[in-house]
């Protein structure tokens, strides 16, 4: 999920945003860093059933409105493009991804990882899942418990 991947570029250990944006073909800007915090806040607020602050997301969407383009490739093909400069388009694409999540029932299922110090969000495939990644955070918790039990 693009919106979750976007928010998760900020971990407790590092900020992977520049690298992640490059992988998406999107330019880095201060505004993208700000948008990430706004998306995280909005997702967590909507997850809890409250009204998130949608003003910054709407501003990002308005900055590069989407329009459809017809082209010919042995038949008519419809594609969607966005107006505006490169950085406005990046903000609109990321706000659009957030919009898809916020308007979907999946937003109520978003969880914050219970791993110690972990801030990552995830949408569990299984409702009882507690960790962003059972192989890393889940395992860390199990190992810590094991040592706690076998200390004496
Ligand atoms: Zn985690």
Boltz pocket constraint, residues with backbone or C-beta under 6 A from the ligand:
constraints:
  - pocket:
      binder: B
      contacts: [[A, 113], [A, 114], [A, 115], [A, 118], [A, 119], [A, 120], [A, 131], [A, 132], [A, 133], [A, 137]]
      max_distance: 6.0
